[in-house]
Amino acid sequence: MPIGDVLPEISLTLGAVIIVLFATFTRQQQHHWAAVLALLTIALGAGLTLAQWDGPPQLTFSGVWALDGMAISSKLVVLIAGALVVAMSPEWMQTDRRHGEYYALLLFALLGVVMMASASDTMELVLGVLLSSVASYPLAAYHRGWAPALEAGMKYFLIGALTNALLTIGVVVVFGLTGNTGYTEVAQGLAGGSDSLALTIATACIVLGLTFKLAAFPAHAWMPDVAQGSPAPAAAFLTVIPKIGAAVALARFVSLLPPDVAWRAIVAVISVTTMTLGNVAALRQTDVRRLLGWSSVSQSGYALMAIVVMGVGDQALPALVLFLASYAIANLAAFAVVTYLRGRTALADYQGLVKNAPIATLVLIMSLLSLVGIPPLVGFFGKLMLFKVTLEGGYAWLAFAAAANTVVSLFYYLRIVASMMFANSRPVVHVLPGQWTRITMVIAGLLILAIGLGAEVLVEYTSAIGFAM
Amino acid sequence: MLGALVLAISCRWTEATARLFAIVVSVLPVLLLAWVWLQFDLQGALFQFVEEVPWVPSLGMGYRLGVDGIALAVATMSAVVFAASIAYPVNTQNQPRQYYAWMLFLQSVSLGVFLALDLLLFYVFFDLSLVGMFFLIGRWGHGQAQLAAFKFFLYTFCGSLLLLLAIIGLYLSVEPHTFDMRVLIEQQPLAGAGVTGGLVFLALMLGFAIKTPVVPVHTWLPQAHVDAPGPASAILAGVLLKMGTYGIIRIPFSMMAETFSRYALIIALLAVVSILYGAFVALGQKNLKRRIAYTSINHMGYTVLGIAVAGALVQEAGYARELALVGATVQMVAHGLITGALFLICGSFWQRTEEYDLDSYGGLLRQAPLLTAFAVLASFASLGLPGLAGFVAEFHIFVGTFGVYPWLAVIGVLGILVTAALFLQMLQKLFFGTMPQRWDQFEDLHATEWGVLAVLSAGFVVIGVAPQFLLTLIEASATLLVGGH
């Protein structure tokens, strides 16, 4: 067994187990050391992943586990994003009695997402989705004494249970059609012709199952509640990280389908609907975290554009990873600011923030402008690549719809900016004590600018990635 | 030149409360550009003083700067208007540092737009200028400043996204893919590309038309102008609007000459509509600033008309087309200086009275002779009095137009008549007649104010009296561009 190929995943598992044990046997006041442990684990995992970078694209473990550019690069994005989430958490969680276990849950959820990104087998995919879901439900409802958190967790769980069941049904039907679960065999089986009704049902079920993790239409309804109700660092995690794994998993799955399923049209419709719905819903929000939740829905719609044109040009997958990375950084920076401001959420409370918390304001403005795609921030390059591959792939109408949506999104992002910059200030601004969140926020803000200016590195490294098939 | 940009960007962080510092920094690009002007080789290549640093080479984009005659003229004018606006006294609402920092930021990105030789870099600067202006209007504007800032940002961002899509379209059309303007100008990639070419062209023109603005996509302009602080309006009219027309020359005109000539007549018609619409609506305005804002639509209409005529591929009329292009560029420079001065004068009115209603004024001639003198001079320049810059520009444009579309020239000249009427009426209402009691305390211009205005006025008087130095510079490039096809 090529154990070496899954070393990053093993290290994540072991790290999580160690954290659980650590949290069991130490006093609550010491639990912030669990964050250090989690960071170390993630660093180890990222290092081991980097070591896999130079290898040729391949499938290991009898073809169920992909080790290709797409898997490795998305794994790195997930791990770095995970590290940012861990680093912004300690002060938020330090009053919680179960501070330590939180990091173990984060690591398990990360592991699930990594599995989604690497799965080259339908069973593996189900495993990844379920693991990340199961670990995420408690994260959403971590403050169990607080009604909105419970509501968020409940919604998340109910929608998750439904879509995960659908996903499993889809996987079973695919198995029935082809007699196999491995992607390579499934692709061969489907290419040979099969019952089109059954295949349509299977595709619909699996795509639906993945839209839940992506927070794309029609399984997006949990997103705003989770963004608003769950602990701010957990919201940062849930709005960003599962999305990365799910997008890669979706791309991997639809690339197996024969052309007569018209998956491009299906994904294109989901994409347009998602971005439009998210933006329209965000327009009148007066709650910043809810607004970020809806904006996150709309960003999923943009990401799907790259999947639509996958295989037409050779740059679609790099564009997907680049966009996801840029979105992850910007959104995490925004949530780091929210966390730093103790989860302050009503738009009215952000008035005149620039006078009391200039750095937080600056980071938040940069992250919002990056989400719009204003150059030279990192989000610009994500959007640029997306537009480029979409136009190249002949989907000019889709690029146009995305551009129109971007203008709409600018409106609600600007509402936050205007309220922070132009309105009169409130006298007192409560922020989290300590340095963890503050430093994370600053780092995320710097990354937005630095990666934007140094986009060359990202573009170059991702330019050749693809699937191992 | 690059140094000036870097300096402007880096210095704005260390800047103390010093307005003086901001002025010094803002004058630097003027001097550097003047130096480049002296060194510019009229017989040489189209683009000179090229600076190139790779930025994202795998996407074919780089930090490429350089000038041709047109860019140099417009950039120098922009730098002058910026320096003037920064030097002009304004109520910074206790945030002088931020105000001047945003001004310098805006200056550096605006110059970047005019100097960029890379499509994506052009877009980057183009977008950043929106961000800078948004904060200037929103923070230091008056009236419904936030609403105006919003409208401005959303409307023009809509245009710039169309622009981005079109830029990607152009980028994809050359092999190997590149954003380098020089390559694109040389290759004319989308000539004869049918529908794709038409769509890319439409997106480009819409993007620039919103910025320029050409009727019917001008509606963001009046409100943004009225609610912006005086110097910001001067920059908005003097510099930011030029990005639209400069963009038309630089991108669709140069890179898609064939497609441009196919649609030149439509563009010329729209330009004439803008000229007349701008003039008549301005005539109907009772608000001082709104009136000047609408004359901007009128004047930018002349520029667009000139460009459209220059792009019309009528074989024998080469000289007429060149004249029109030269006229369009001179009009950009002249309008920048003149309207910059007019908006600064508006700013002076607001500082003193917080009142823009024309009917509430009268008889200020005796109270404020200097203000009157400068306002009269600028208005006359704006309506195209011979001997001042506006005349040189409009003369070139109309002579050129006459050679290509004679009947459009005839209709367009009507615009000049109306403009003359509206400026004369404005002057009469402001400075003549009886003065209402409430303006007893009205002060005349302070030393800095009239100093700044004197510099701008000197600019358009010199161009009006001895335009040769400007014309030769622009002609060198215009010949290459028009004769190139």
Interface residues (C-beta under 8 A of the other chain):
Chain A: L369 I374 P375 P376 F380 F381 L384 F387 K388 L391 E392 A396 A399 F400 A403 A404 T406 V407 L410 F411 L414 A418 M421 F422 A455 E456 V459 E460 S463
Chain B: P54 W55 V56 P57 S58 L59 L120 Y123 V124 D127 L128 V131 F134 F135 G138 R139 A145 Q146 A149 F150 F153 L154 F157 C158 L161 L162 L164 L165 I168 G169 Y171 L172 L199
